[in-house]
Amino acid sequence: MNKLSEKVLSFSLRNGILYLLLGLIYYFLVPGTAEIKTVMFIVSIEVLAILLSGLAVYTYTNINFFRYLNEGDDGKLNSVERHAVLEVIAKIFLGVHILVGLSIVGIYAIIPN
C-alpha cells in the first residue's frame, strides 16, 4: 500500500463514523417528537464541534514552526515537550467546544420565539 492510499484509508476510518452519525442525524430529524429532535440537534452540534476540533488540530500541528518550537534543536520530543503538545491539543478541543456552545446560545438569544 502506498502512502497516499494509507492516508486516504486513515482519514476515512477516522472521520467515517462522524459522517455516518451526521447522516443519521439528518435522516432522523424528520420525526415530530420534540425530545428526539432536541437529542438529535445536540448530537449534530457535538459532531460539528468534533469535526471543527479535528480540523483545528490538523491545521495547527502541521505548521512547521510548531514542531520546531516543541522539539527544539535536538528534533525529538522528551516527556515534558510531549506533555506540552498534548496540553495544546486539549485546549484546542476545549476552545472549539466552548465557541460552538456560545454560538448556539447566541443564535437562540437572537432568534425570536
N, C-alpha and C positions, 0 to 999 in steps of 0.2 A: 504494500500500500504506500502510495507516495504521500508527501507532506500535505498537499492540498486536499486530498480526499480524507486524510485523517482529521484535518481542521474542520472540514465540512461535516464529517460524522460527529466529531466532538461538539460542534455548535448545535447540530440537530438534536443530539441526545440531551444536551444541557438545556436547551430552550424549548424542546418539543413539548414537554409537559405543560409549560406555561401557555404555549399556543393552543394546546388541546383544551386546557382549562378555560381560556378566553373564548374559544369557540363554543364550548358547552354552556358557558355563562350566557352568551347572547342567544343561544338556542333555547335555553330555559327561561329567559326573561319574558317569554310570551304569557305564562300563567298569570292570572289576575290576582292571586293572593298576595297581599301587601308584604307579608312576612317573607315569603320566598323571594320576592323582588328585592327586598332590603338585604337579605343574606347574599343574594347574587351580586348586588351592587357593591357590597363590602368586599366580596371576593374579587370582583373585577378591578376595583381600585387597588387592592393589595397586589394583584398580578401586575397592574400598571406600575406600581411603585417598585416591585422587584425587577421588572424589565428596565426601568429608568436607573435603578441602582446598578444593575449589571452593566448597562451602557456607560455610566459614570466611572465605574471601577475600571472597565476595559480602556476607556479613554485616558484616565488618569495614570494608570500603571504602565501604559505603553509609551508614555513620554520619556525620552532618553534621559533627561536631567533627573527624573525621579529615581531611576536606578542608580545613577552616579551618586546622587546625594545620600542614598541609603546604603549602597555597597561601599562607598569610599574608594580610596586608592587601591586597595587590595582586590577589589572586584568580587568579594564574597560577602555573604550576609552572616554575621555572627548572631548569637541569640538575642542580643539587645536590639540590633538592627532589624531582625525578623519580627520582633515584638512591635517595633515602631511601624513597620509596614502593615501588620495586621490591625494595629490600632487605627491607622489612617483609613483602611478599608472599612472597618467597623463604623467609623464616624461618617464615612460617605453614605453607607446604608441608613444610618440613623438620620442623617440630614435630609436625604431624599424622602424618607417616610414622613418626617415632620413637615416638609414642604408640601407633599401631596395631601396630607391631612389638613393643613392650613388652607390649601387651595379649595378643598371640598367645603370646609367651613365658610370660606369666603363666597363661594358660589351659592350656598344656601342662605347666607346673610343678604346677598344682593337680589336673589330671585324672590319676588313677592309671592305670597301664598294665594 
